[in-house]
Amino acid sequence: MYTLKKSLGQHFLQDENICRQIVSVLQERPVKQLLEVGPGGGALTKHLLEWEGVDLLTVEVDAEKVDYLLKTYPILTGKIIHQSFLEMDPPFAGSFTVVGNFPYNISTQILFHLLDWRTQVDCAVGMFQKEVAQRVAAPSGNKVYGVISVLIQTFFTVEYLFDVHERCFNPPPKVKSGVIRLWPRTDVPAFVSEKKLFLLVKTAFNQRRKTLRNAVRGLFTPETLSDPIFDLRAEALTVEQFSELTFRMS
């Protein structure tokens, strides 16, 4: 059939119930244009192909999987983009939905790529390593709340949906997985610039055990740093508080 390539982080979903759960989640919101990332052996793809009225495209970096999919599902002819997801431009004009069993080795890069596309992505449902999924969805004050939590939640509402056991994959990964859903916020908090927001958040969490005052000392004047908010650690600040602080950066 095909070979599994560890270099690409390939763990193919094979549990039909999980596939149906993911499709069910997608169907809770209107979908006209849909991009599946990393269809692999087509476990989820075959369910998506049954969905009428949806313009489906898939992106797959592995040439062997592209050949397999075209032979197994000829209807995919013209619907497979043979490219790395991280290097591609938005495949549709207008808004579209993204779904995928995302390779664990590029999880963070995938999330940042979705951030780049945020003006067009109206929903994303993705499977990640459970730790990553929990981190993306974590609220402030949570021990795993961090850079990716703040930056994604600034622009998207995140919902942790369900766990996926190792046995649902071939080959079974050594970790559990989790499925999350992202959709654009209608109330994105105001900030000075994306550049300043990213710098502040990354600097704050780079020394997360220190108080904010010590972690971000170089980004604010001494007068500003006297504010009691800087007595807190980065994980205590909400997404909105980080955005507000960009207006006070020197």
C-alpha positions as CSV (number, residue, x, y, z in Angstrom):
1,M,0.0,0.0,0.0
2,Y,2.5,2.6,1.2
3,T,5.3,3.1,3.7
4,L,5.3,5.1,6.8
5,K,8.0,7.8,7.1
6,K,9.2,8.7,10.6
7,S,11.1,11.7,9.1
8,L,7.7,13.2,8.3
9,G,6.2,12.4,11.6
10,Q,3.6,10.1,10.0
11,H,1.1,8.4,12.3
12,F,-2.0,7.7,10.3
13,L,-5.4,7.7,11.8
14,Q,-7.3,4.4,11.4
15,D,-10.1,4.6,13.9
16,E,-13.4,5.1,12.0
17,N,-15.2,6.4,15.1
18,I,-12.7,9.2,15.6
19,C,-12.9,10.1,11.9
20,R,-16.7,10.3,12.2
21,Q,-16.3,12.5,15.3
22,I,-14.1,14.9,13.5
23,V,-16.5,15.1,10.6
24,S,-19.4,15.7,13.0
25,V,-17.5,18.6,14.6
26,L,-16.9,20.1,11.2
27,Q,-20.6,19.8,10.3
28,E,-21.6,21.9,13.3
29,R,-20.6,25.0,11.3
30,P,-21.3,25.9,7.7
31,V,-18.5,24.8,5.4
32,K,-18.2,25.7,1.7
33,Q,-14.5,25.4,1.1
34,L,-12.4,22.9,3.0
35,L,-8.6,22.2,3.1
36,E,-7.4,18.9,4.6
37,V,-3.8,19.0,5.7
38,G,-1.8,15.7,5.5
39,P,-4.5,13.2,4.3
40,G,-1.9,10.4,4.5
41,G,-3.7,7.1,3.8
42,G,-7.1,8.8,3.4
43,A,-8.8,7.6,6.5
44,L,-10.5,11.0,7.1
45,T,-10.5,12.0,3.4
46,K,-12.9,9.3,2.4
47,H,-15.5,10.7,4.8
48,L,-14.9,14.2,3.6
49,L,-15.5,13.1,0.0
50,E,-19.0,12.0,0.9
51,W,-19.9,15.5,2.1
52,E,-22.0,17.2,-0.6
53,G,-21.7,20.8,-1.5
54,V,-18.2,21.2,-0.1
55,D,-15.2,22.2,-2.3
56,L,-12.5,20.0,-0.9
57,L,-8.7,20.4,-1.4
58,T,-6.0,18.4,0.3
59,V,-2.3,19.2,0.8
60,E,0.2,16.3,1.0
61,V,4.0,16.7,1.0
62,D,4.8,13.0,0.5
63,A,4.8,12.0,-3.2
64,E,4.2,8.3,-2.4
65,K,1.0,9.2,-0.5
66,V,-0.2,11.4,-3.3
67,D,0.2,8.5,-5.7
68,Y,-1.6,6.2,-3.3
69,L,-4.5,8.6,-2.8
70,L,-5.0,9.2,-6.5
71,K,-5.1,5.5,-7.2
72,T,-7.4,4.7,-4.3
73,Y,-9.7,7.7,-4.7
74,P,-9.6,8.9,-8.3
75,I,-12.1,11.5,-7.5
76,L,-9.2,13.4,-5.8
77,T,-7.7,14.1,-9.2
78,G,-7.1,17.9,-9.3
79,K,-7.8,18.2,-5.5
80,I,-4.4,17.3,-4.1
81,I,-1.8,20.0,-3.7
82,H,1.7,18.3,-3.6
83,Q,3.5,20.7,-1.3
84,S,4.4,21.4,2.3
85,F,1.6,23.0,4.1
86,L,4.1,25.4,5.7
87,E,5.2,26.7,2.3
88,M,1.8,27.1,0.6
89,D,-0.3,30.1,0.2
90,P,-4.1,30.1,1.0
91,P,-5.6,27.6,-1.5
92,F,-8.9,29.4,-1.8
93,A,-10.2,32.9,-2.5
94,G,-12.4,33.9,0.4
95,S,-12.9,32.1,3.7
96,F,-12.3,28.4,4.2
97,T,-12.1,25.7,6.9
98,V,-9.0,23.7,7.8
99,V,-8.9,20.1,9.1
100,G,-6.0,17.8,9.7
101,N,-4.2,15.2,11.7
102,F,-1.1,17.4,12.0
103,P,2.4,16.0,12.2
104,Y,3.7,16.3,15.8
105,N,7.2,17.4,14.7
106,I,5.9,20.7,13.2
107,S,2.9,21.4,15.4
108,T,3.9,24.9,16.5
109,Q,4.9,25.9,12.9
110,I,1.5,24.8,11.7
111,L,-0.3,26.9,14.3
112,F,1.8,30.0,13.4
113,H,0.9,29.3,9.7
114,L,-2.8,29.3,10.6
115,L,-2.2,32.6,12.4
116,D,-0.8,34.0,9.1
117,W,-4.0,32.9,7.4
118,R,-6.3,34.1,10.1
119,T,-8.2,36.6,7.9
120,Q,-9.4,33.7,5.7
121,V,-9.7,30.7,8.1
122,D,-13.2,30.6,9.5
123,C,-12.6,27.4,11.4
124,A,-9.8,24.9,12.0
125,V,-10.2,21.5,13.5
126,G,-6.9,19.8,14.2
127,M,-5.4,16.8,15.9
128,F,-2.2,17.5,17.8
129,Q,0.0,15.8,20.4
130,K,-2.2,16.1,23.6
131,E,0.3,18.3,25.4
132,V,0.3,20.8,22.5
133,A,-3.5,20.8,22.2
134,Q,-3.8,21.4,26.0
135,R,-1.2,24.2,25.8
136,V,-3.1,26.0,22.9
137,A,-6.4,25.8,24.9
138,A,-5.0,26.6,28.3
139,P,-6.4,29.6,30.2
140,S,-4.2,32.1,32.0
141,G,-3.1,30.8,35.4
142,N,-2.6,27.3,34.0
143,K,0.9,25.8,34.3
144,V,1.0,25.0,30.6
145,Y,-0.3,28.4,29.5
146,G,2.5,30.0,27.4
147,V,3.5,31.8,24.2
148,I,1.4,29.7,21.8
149,S,-1.6,29.9,24.2
150,V,-1.5,33.7,24.2
151,L,-0.8,34.3,20.5
152,I,-3.4,31.9,19.3
153,Q,-6.0,33.0,21.8
154,T,-5.5,36.6,20.8
155,F,-7.0,35.9,17.4
156,F,-8.9,32.6,17.9
157,T,-11.4,31.1,20.3
158,V,-10.0,27.7,21.2
159,E,-12.0,24.7,22.3
160,Y,-10.4,21.4,23.5
161,L,-12.8,18.7,22.1
162,F,-11.6,15.2,23.0
163,D,-8.6,12.9,23.6
164,V,-7.5,10.3,21.0
165,H,-5.8,7.1,22.2
166,E,-2.5,5.9,20.7
167,R,-4.2,2.8,19.4
168,C,-6.2,4.8,17.0
169,F,-3.1,5.3,14.8
170,N,-0.8,3.2,12.7
171,P,1.9,3.1,13.9
172,P,0.8,4.1,17.5
173,P,2.6,7.2,18.7
174,K,4.2,7.1,22.1
175,V,1.9,9.9,23.3
176,K,-1.8,10.6,23.4
177,S,-3.4,13.1,21.0
178,G,-6.1,15.7,21.4
179,V,-8.4,17.4,18.9
180,I,-9.0,21.2,19.2
181,R,-11.2,23.6,17.3
182,L,-10.3,27.2,16.5
183,W,-12.5,29.9,15.1
184,P,-11.8,33.6,14.7
185,R,-12.6,36.0,17.5
186,T,-15.0,38.8,16.8
187,D,-13.5,40.8,19.7
188,V,-9.7,40.7,19.0
189,P,-8.1,42.9,21.7
190,A,-6.4,46.1,20.6
191,F,-2.6,46.1,20.5
192,V,0.0,48.5,19.1
193,S,1.4,46.1,16.6
194,E,1.8,42.4,16.0
195,K,5.6,42.8,16.2
196,K,5.4,44.3,19.7
197,L,2.8,41.8,20.9
198,F,4.9,38.8,19.8
199,L,8.1,40.4,21.3
200,L,6.4,41.0,24.7
201,V,4.8,37.6,24.9
202,K,8.0,35.7,23.9
203,T,10.2,37.8,26.3
204,A,7.8,37.4,29.2
205,F,7.6,33.6,28.9
206,N,11.3,33.2,28.1
207,Q,11.9,33.6,31.9
208,R,8.5,32.5,33.1
209,R,9.6,31.8,36.7
210,K,10.6,35.4,37.1
211,T,8.2,38.2,37.8
212,L,7.2,40.1,34.7
213,R,9.2,43.1,36.0
214,N,12.4,41.1,35.8
215,A,11.5,39.2,32.6
216,V,10.6,42.2,30.5
217,R,12.7,44.9,32.1
218,G,14.3,46.0,28.8
219,L,10.9,46.7,27.1
220,F,9.5,49.3,29.6
221,T,10.6,52.4,31.3
222,P,11.3,52.2,35.1
223,E,8.2,54.3,35.8
224,T,6.0,51.9,33.9
225,L,7.6,48.9,35.6
226,S,6.5,50.3,39.0
227,D,2.9,49.3,38.2
228,P,1.8,46.3,40.4
229,I,0.9,44.3,37.3
230,F,4.6,43.7,36.9
231,D,4.7,41.8,40.2
232,L,2.9,39.0,38.5
233,R,4.4,36.2,36.4
234,A,3.7,35.9,32.7
235,E,1.3,32.9,33.2
236,A,-1.0,35.1,35.4
237,L,-1.7,37.6,32.6
238,T,-4.7,37.3,30.4
239,V,-4.5,37.7,26.6
240,E,-6.2,41.1,27.0
241,Q,-3.6,42.3,29.6
242,F,-0.8,41.4,27.3
243,S,-2.4,43.3,24.5
244,E,-3.0,46.3,26.7
245,L,0.7,46.3,27.8
246,T,1.9,46.8,24.2
247,F,0.6,50.4,24.5
248,R,3.0,51.0,27.4
249,M,6.2,49.5,25.8
250,S,9.1,51.9,25.4
